Amino acid sequence: MIHVRDISLQAGTFVMEEVSLRVAPGEYFMLMGQTGSGKSLLIKTICGLVRPAAGSVHIDGQDVTRAEPRLRNIGYMPQDCGLFPHLNVIRNVVFSLRARGVGRSEAARTAQPLIDMLGIDHLRRRRCEGLSGGERQKVALARALAGEPKVLLLDEPVSALDEPTRREVCAELRQVQRHLGIATIHVCHSLEEARSVGDRVGIMHAGRVHQTGTVEELSANPRTDAVARLMNVAGPQDRRTETT
Amino acid sequence: MNRHDDETPATPGRFWRGIGRHGLAIVTLSFLGLFVAAVLSIILADVFSRFFHFRMLPEMFRSPQVVAAMKLSAFTSGVTLGLVVVVCIPVGYALSRYRFPGHALVDTIVDLPIVMPPLAIGVSLLVLFASEPGKWLGRGMDGIGWDRNAAAGIILCQFLLSAPFAIRAAKSAFDGVDRGLEGLAMTLGCTPMKAFWRVALPLAGSGLSAGCIMAWARAVGLYGPLMVFVGCVRGKSEVLPNTIYLEISTGGIEVALAATMVMIALAGVALVAIHALAGGRRWWGV
């Protein structure tokens, strides 16, 4: 469903080199890495907000490397939710439908099942600035999904939440993703989050994807020390030191 | 927990510091207020008692000079405002969002009319349109009714003097809008133009409106450069500031006062609107 092939780019002093990634239809893929490893940049490249110097991005079998973001059929949720402060909740949710020329009442009707599923119907007329962290996440998720995208890209969707809300939102994300069967990339820092939500995990470090696999596979056999550090296990370097 | 539980208990020291701080502010404001109010009252009372009676008011506003000047002021400043909206908002957006070769130069040139003495701009325009390229330019604009000594000249002068304020305000307003939101709008189905209309423009709306009102107010009150570049011919190039000058020169203090009152009222309305739009605060409170 999502195929990133040998993406290379430079943003300021940061260099991303030959990053490749494949996410299957309906798969929940977790992209993990330390701050500054290039996760958000990769997500923005898939969105079309950053243009790669080399490589290609394929979504649903189509090469979208040079396509405008609006033509990629993606749902994107940035780190801070990115709710439009001048619009109320319902207008945020139906934004993608209205941008594509759907009438106001028809857009509201189309988005209603999603609003019911996420339990945000009571927030319809609220301004975004008064919403709690969890409510903001749900509204942003509803907005990302309202246009019925083929893939969902979540950039640290729960990093700003407290632990109980984080668990609740993660469970909800997983449930919604299962229900819709949509290929998803979810950026996170936490192994716990990756274990609880993701089907597979990709580890990024210093602008490269070091390894992909299930949490168990990565924990059992980390290929690099960066992967081992994130998995909290001994890495190749540590094992060599122990042997000598 | 009670909201006051974690607050530091009031001590005599804090109390006196509070009194001192607020007391100083009250004394300063009272002094300033009294001073300004007293000076203004004396001037206005003197002027109005000598030259102005309320029963003269309707007559003043029926004065053909004031009516003609008001019409020309409204027309020229209206067209200038339209030009400011059409030109300055895109320029402010471009300066805020894009880095292009010569960006710093354009940014500096925009500020030039702000720091240059207004009369110098009037003289510069006069010299430009007296030169060969200027004459050629004037002939080129004949088709759109160019006449340096009439409305077209006034509009050009007003636009050049007020546009920098609007561009500066537009740039600041767009700087304050998170550009990530525009990118997000594009992932949600917007073209770059639609993202501008649906996200950037509404979010920058207050600042843009305040900038446009500021530019309009400056255009309405422009005097010096107009006198130099356009001149002042009764009924042809006479806007409200010129009326004040002409009437005072010829002893028509009543008409000058009427024009002054109109301009003070316009300035007051503009000021309140700018504060209400730009700050989003109550102008009468904190």
Interface residues (C-beta under 8 A of the other chain):
Chain A: K44 C47 G48 L49 E68 P69 R70 R72 I74 G75 Y76 P78 G82 F84 P85 H86 F95 S96 L97 A99 R100 R143 A144 G147
Chain B: D178 G180 L181 G183 L184 A185 M186 T187 L188 G189 C190 T191 K194 R198 V199 P202 L203 G205
